[in-house]
Amino acid sequence: MKELLIYLLVSFCLVFVSCNSKKDPLIESKCGLCHSVSIVYSYDGNKSWEHTIYAMKQRGLSLTNDEEANILKKLKKIKKN
């Protein structure tokens, strides 16, 4: 019985981790500085990601060119716009 409980717990943890794998450390660290990243992952607005990142940079977001390219690539996979 104990082994079954351990197996179920480990299985649940593996499923939970894989279901939350869309979170990205770069997005979390840069976008999460000023607001909850949940709004990034659930964004359904009509502005392009390029426009959105430009607007965030105007508000103080600091990104290298490589970071911006990587974030754009990842965000476009979340929502095509």
C-alpha distances in whole Angstrom, upper triangle without the diagonal:
4,5,5,6,9,10,11,12,14,15,17,19,20,21,23,25,26,27,29,31,34,35,37,38,42,42,40,42,45,45,42,45,47,45,41,40,39,42,43,40,41,44,46,50,53,54,53,51,54,56,53,52,56,56,53,55,58,56,55,52,53,52,53,54,51,49,51,51,47,46,48,47,43,44,46,43,41,44,47,50
4,5,5,6,9,10,11,12,14,15,17,19,20,21,23,25,26,27,29,32,33,35,36,39,40,37,39,43,43,40,43,45,43,39,38,37,41,41,38,39,43,45,49,52,52,52,49,52,54,51,50,54,54,51,53,56,54,53,50,50,50,51,52,49,47,48,49,45,44,46,45,41,43,45,41,40,43,46,49
4,5,5,6,9,10,11,12,14,15,16,18,20,21,23,24,26,27,31,31,34,34,38,38,36,38,42,42,39,42,44,42,39,37,36,40,40,37,38,42,44,48,51,51,50,48,51,53,50,49,53,53,50,52,55,53,52,49,49,48,49,50,47,45,47,47,43,42,45,43,39,41,43,40,38,42,45,48
4,5,5,6,9,10,10,12,14,15,16,18,20,21,22,24,26,29,30,33,34,37,37,35,38,41,41,39,42,43,41,37,36,35,38,38,35,36,40,42,46,48,49,48,46,49,51,48,48,52,52,49,51,54,52,51,48,49,48,49,50,47,44,46,46,42,41,43,42,38,40,41,38,37,40,43,46
4,5,5,6,9,10,10,12,14,15,16,18,20,21,23,24,28,28,31,32,36,35,33,36,39,38,36,39,41,38,35,34,32,36,36,33,34,38,40,44,47,48,47,44,48,49,46,46,50,49,47,49,52,50,49,46,47,46,47,48,45,43,44,44,41,40,42,41,37,38,40,37,35,38,41,45
4,5,5,6,8,10,11,12,14,15,17,18,20,21,23,26,27,29,29,33,34,31,33,37,37,34,37,39,37,34,32,31,35,35,32,34,37,40,43,46,47,46,43,46,48,45,44,48,48,45,47,50,48,47,44,45,43,45,46,43,40,42,42,38,38,40,39,35,37,39,35,34,37,40,44
4,5,5,6,9,10,11,12,14,15,17,18,20,21,25,26,28,29,33,33,31,33,37,36,35,37,39,37,34,32,31,35,34,31,33,36,38,42,45,45,44,42,45,47,44,43,47,47,45,47,50,48,47,44,44,43,44,45,42,40,41,41,37,37,39,37,34,35,37,34,32,36,38,42
4,6,5,6,9,10,11,12,14,15,16,18,20,23,24,27,28,32,32,30,32,36,35,33,36,38,35,32,30,29,32,32,29,30,34,36,39,42,43,42,40,43,45,42,42,46,46,43,45,48,46,46,43,43,42,43,44,41,39,40,40,37,36,38,36,33,34,35,32,31,34,37,40
4,5,5,6,9,10,10,12,14,15,17,19,22,22,25,26,30,29,27,30,33,32,30,33,35,33,29,28,26,30,30,28,29,32,35,38,41,42,41,38,42,43,40,40,44,43,41,43,46,44,43,40,41,40,41,42,39,37,38,38,35,34,36,35,31,32,34,31,29,33,36,39
4,5,5,6,9,10,11,12,14,16,17,20,21,23,24,28,28,26,28,31,31,29,32,34,32,29,27,26,30,30,27,28,32,34,38,41,41,40,37,40,42,39,39,42,43,40,42,45,43,42,39,39,38,39,40,37,35,36,36,32,32,34,33,29,31,32,29,28,32,34,38
4,5,5,6,9,10,11,12,14,16,19,20,23,24,28,28,26,29,32,31,30,33,35,32,29,27,26,29,29,26,27,31,32,36,39,39,38,36,39,41,38,38,42,42,39,41,44,43,42,39,39,38,39,40,37,34,36,36,32,31,33,31,28,29,31,28,26,30,32,36
4,5,5,6,9,10,11,12,14,18,19,21,23,26,26,24,27,30,29,27,30,32,30,26,24,23,26,26,23,24,28,30,34,36,37,36,34,37,39,36,36,40,40,37,39,42,40,40,37,38,36,38,39,36,33,35,35,31,30,32,30,27,28,30,26,25,28,31,34
4,5,5,6,9,10,11,12,16,16,19,20,23,23,21,24,27,27,25,28,30,27,24,22,21,25,25,22,23,27,29,33,36,36,35,32,35,37,34,34,38,38,35,37,40,38,37,34,35,34,35,36,33,31,32,32,29,28,30,28,25,26,28,25,24,27,30,33
4,5,5,6,9,10,11,14,15,18,19,23,23,21,24,27,26,25,28,30,28,25,23,22,25,24,21,23,27,29,32,35,35,34,31,34,36,34,33,37,37,35,36,40,38,37,34,34,33,34,35,32,29,31,30,27,26,28,27,23,25,26,23,22,26,28,32
4,6,5,6,9,10,13,15,18,20,23,22,21,24,27,26,25,28,30,27,24,22,20,23,23,20,21,24,26,30,33,33,32,30,33,35,32,32,36,36,34,36,39,37,37,34,34,33,34,35,32,29,31,30,27,26,27,26,22,23,25,22,20,23,26,30
4,6,5,6,9,12,13,16,17,21,20,18,22,24,23,22,25,27,24,20,19,17,20,20,17,19,22,24,28,31,31,30,28,31,33,30,30,34,34,31,33,36,35,34,31,32,31,32,33,31,28,29,29,25,24,26,25,21,22,24,21,19,22,25,28
4,5,5,6,10,10,13,14,18,18,16,19,22,21,20,23,25,23,20,17,17,20,19,16,19,22,24,28,30,31,29,27,30,31,29,28,32,32,29,31,34,33,32,29,29,28,29,30,27,25,26,26,23,21,24,22,19,20,22,19,18,21,25,27
4,5,5,8,10,13,15,18,18,17,20,22,22,21,25,26,24,21,18,17,20,19,16,18,21,23,27,29,29,28,25,28,31,28,28,31,32,30,31,35,33,33,29,30,28,29,30,27,24,26,25,21,21,22,21,17,19,20,17,16,19,22,26
4,6,8,10,13,16,18,17,17,20,22,21,20,24,25,22,19,16,15,18,17,14,15,19,20,24,27,27,26,24,27,29,26,26,30,30,28,30,33,32,32,29,30,28,30,30,27,25,25,25,22,20,22,20,17,17,19,16,14,17,20,24
4,6,6,10,12,15,14,13,16,19,17,16,20,21,19,16,13,12,15,14,11,13,17,19,22,25,25,24,22,25,27,24,24,27,27,25,27,30,29,28,25,26,25,27,27,25,22,23,23,19,18,20,19,15,15,18,15,13,16,20,23
4,5,8,10,13,13,12,15,18,17,17,20,22,20,17,14,13,16,15,12,15,17,20,23,25,25,23,21,24,26,23,23,26,27,25,26,30,28,28,24,25,23,24,25,22,19,21,20,17,16,18,16,13,14,16,13,12,16,19,22
4,6,10,12,10,11,14,16,15,15,18,20,18,15,12,11,14,12,9,11,14,16,19,22,21,20,17,20,22,20,19,23,24,21,23,27,26,25,22,23,21,22,22,20,17,18,18,14,13,14,13,9,10,12,10,8,12,15,18
4,7,9,8,7,11,12,12,11,15,17,15,12,9,9,12,10,8,12,14,17,19,22,21,20,17,19,21,19,18,21,22,19,21,24,23,23,19,20,18,20,21,19,16,16,17,14,12,14,14,10,11,14,12,10,14,17,19
4,6,5,6,9,10,10,11,14,16,15,13,10,12,14,11,10,14,15,18,20,22,21,19,16,18,20,18,16,20,21,18,19,23,22,21,17,17,15,17,18,15,12,13,14,10,9,12,12,8,10,13,12,11,14,17,19
4,6,5,6,9,10,10,12,15,15,13,11,13,15,13,13,16,18,21,23,25,23,21,18,19,21,19,17,20,21,18,19,22,21,19,16,15,14,15,17,15,11,13,15,11,10,14,14,11,12,16,15,15,18,20,22
4,5,5,6,8,9,11,14,14,14,11,14,15,12,13,17,17,20,21,23,21,19,15,16,19,16,14,17,18,15,15,19,18,16,13,12,10,12,13,11,8,10,11,8,7,11,12,10,11,14,15,14,17,19,20
4,6,5,5,7,10,12,11,11,8,11,11,8,9,13,13,17,18,20,18,16,13,14,16,13,11,15,16,13,14,17,16,15,12,12,11,13,14,13,9,10,12,9,6,10,11,9,9,12,13,12,14,17,18
4,6,6,5,8,10,10,9,6,9,11,9,10,14,14,18,19,22,20,19,16,18,19,16,14,18,18,14,16,19,17,16,13,14,13,16,17,16,12,13,15,13,10,13,15,12,12,16,16,14,17,19,21
4,6,5,6,10,11,11,9,13,14,12,14,17,17,21,22,24,22,21,17,18,20,17,14,17,17,14,15,18,16,14,11,11,11,13,16,15,11,13,15,13,11,14,16,14,14,18,18,17,19,22,23
4,5,6,8,10,11,9,13,13,11,13,16,16,19,20,22,19,18,14,15,16,13,11,13,14,10,11,14,13,11,7,8,8,11,13,13,9,10,13,12,9,12,15,13,13,16,17,16,18,20,21
4,5,6,7,8,6,10,10,8,10,13,12,16,16,19,16,16,12,14,14,11,9,13,12,9,11,13,12,11,8,10,10,14,15,15,12,11,14,13,10,12,15,13,11,15,16,15,16,18,18
4,6,5,5,5,9,10,9,11,14,14,18,18,21,19,19,16,18,18,14,13,16,15,12,14,16,14,13,10,12,13,16,19,18,14,15,17,16,13,15,18,15,14,18,19,16,18,21,21
4,6,8,9,12,13,12,15,17,17,20,21,23,21,21,18,19,19,15,14,16,15,11,12,14,12,10,9,10,12,16,18,18,15,15,18,17,14,17,20,18,17,20,22,20,21,24,24
4,7,9,12,11,11,15,16,16,19,18,21,19,19,17,18,17,14,13,15,13,10,12,13,10,10,9,12,14,18,20,20,17,16,20,19,16,18,21,19,17,21,22,20,21,23,23
4,6,9,8,9,12,13,13,16,16,19,18,19,16,18,17,14,14,16,14,11,14,15,12,13,12,15,16,20,22,22,18,18,21,20,16,18,20,18,16,19,21,18,19,22,21
4,5,6,8,10,11,12,15,16,19,19,19,17,19,19,15,15,18,16,14,17,18,16,16,14,17,18,21,23,23,19,19,21,19,16,18,20,17,15,19,19,16,17,21,21
4,5,5,6,9,10,13,15,18,17,17,14,17,17,14,14,17,16,13,16,18,16,16,14,16,16,19,21,20,16,16,18,16,13,15,16,13,12,15,16,13,14,18,18
4,5,5,6,8,12,14,17,17,17,15,19,19,15,16,19,18,16,19,21,19,20,17,20,20,23,24,23,19,19,20,19,15,16,18,15,13,16,15,12,13,17,18
4,6,5,6,9,10,14,14,15,13,16,16,12,14,17,15,13,17,19,17,18,16,19,19,22,23,23,19,18,20,19,15,15,17,15,12,15,15,12,12,16,16
4,6,5,9,10,13,12,12,10,13,14,10,11,14,14,12,15,17,16,17,14,17,16,19,20,19,16,15,16,15,11,12,14,11,8,11,12,9,10,13,13
4,6,9,11,14,14,14,12,15,16,13,14,18,17,16,18,21,20,20,18,20,19,21,21,20,17,16,17,15,12,13,13,10,8,11,10,7,8,12,13
4,6,9,13,14,14,13,16,17,14,15,19,18,17,20,22,21,22,20,22,22,24,24,24,21,19,20,19,15,15,16,13,11,12,12,9,9,12,13
4,6,9,10,11,10,13,13,10,13,16,15,14,18,19,18,20,18,21,20,23,23,22,20,18,19,18,14,14,15,13,10,11,12,9,8,11,11
4,7,9,10,11,14,14,12,15,17,16,17,20,21,21,23,21,24,23,25,25,25,22,20,20,20,17,15,17,15,12,12,13,10,8,10,9
4,6,8,10,13,11,10,13,15,14,15,18,19,19,21,20,23,22,25,24,25,22,19,20,21,17,15,17,17,13,13,15,13,10,11,9
4,7,9,12,10,10,13,15,14,16,18,19,20,22,21,23,23,25,24,25,23,20,20,21,18,16,18,18,14,13,16,14,11,10,7
4,7,8,6,7,10,11,10,13,15,15,16,19,18,20,20,22,21,22,20,17,17,19,16,13,16,16,13,12,15,14,11,11,8
4,5,5,6,9,10,11,12,14,15,17,19,17,19,18,19,18,19,17,14,14,15,13,10,12,13,10,9,13,12,10,9,6
4,5,5,6,8,10,10,12,14,15,16,14,16,14,16,15,15,14,10,11,12,9,7,10,10,7,7,11,10,9,9,7
4,5,5,6,9,10,11,12,14,15,13,14,13,14,13,14,13,9,10,12,10,7,10,12,10,10,13,14,12,12,10
4,6,5,6,9,10,11,13,15,13,15,14,16,15,17,16,12,13,15,13,11,14,15,12,12,16,16,14,13,11
4,5,5,6,9,10,11,13,11,14,13,16,15,17,15,11,13,15,12,10,14,14,11,12,15,14,13,13,11
4,5,5,6,9,10,11,8,10,10,12,12,13,11,8,11,12,9,8,12,13,10,12,15,15,14,15,13
4,5,5,6,9,10,9,11,10,13,12,15,13,10,12,15,12,11,15,16,14,15,18,18,17,17,15
4,5,5,7,9,9,12,13,15,16,18,16,13,15,17,14,14,17,18,15,17,20,19,18,18,16
4,5,5,6,6,9,10,14,14,16,14,11,15,16,13,13,17,17,14,16,19,18,18,19,17
4,5,5,4,6,8,11,12,14,12,10,14,15,13,13,17,18,16,18,21,20,20,21,19
4,6,7,9,11,14,15,18,16,14,17,19,17,16,20,21,19,21,24,23,22,23,21
4,6,9,12,15,17,19,17,15,19,20,17,18,21,21,19,21,24,23,23,24,22
4,6,10,13,15,17,15,14,17,19,16,17,21,21,19,22,25,24,24,25,24
4,6,10,12,14,11,10,14,15,13,14,17,17,16,19,21,20,21,22,21
4,7,10,12,9,9,13,14,12,14,17,17,17,20,22,22,23,24,23
4,6,8,6,6,9,10,9,11,14,15,15,17,19,20,21,22,21
4,5,5,6,9,10,10,12,14,15,16,18,20,21,22,23,23
4,6,5,6,9,10,11,12,14,15,16,19,20,21,21,21
4,5,5,6,9,10,11,12,14,15,17,19,20,20,21
4,5,5,6,8,10,11,12,14,16,17,18,19,20
4,5,5,6,9,10,10,12,14,15,16,17,17
4,6,5,6,9,10,11,13,15,16,15,16
4,5,5,6,9,10,11,13,15,15,16
4,5,5,6,8,10,11,12,13,14
4,5,5,6,9,10,11,11,11
4,6,5,7,9,10,10,12
4,5,5,7,9,10,12
4,5,5,6,8,10
4,5,5,5,7
4,6,7,10
4,7,10
4,6
4
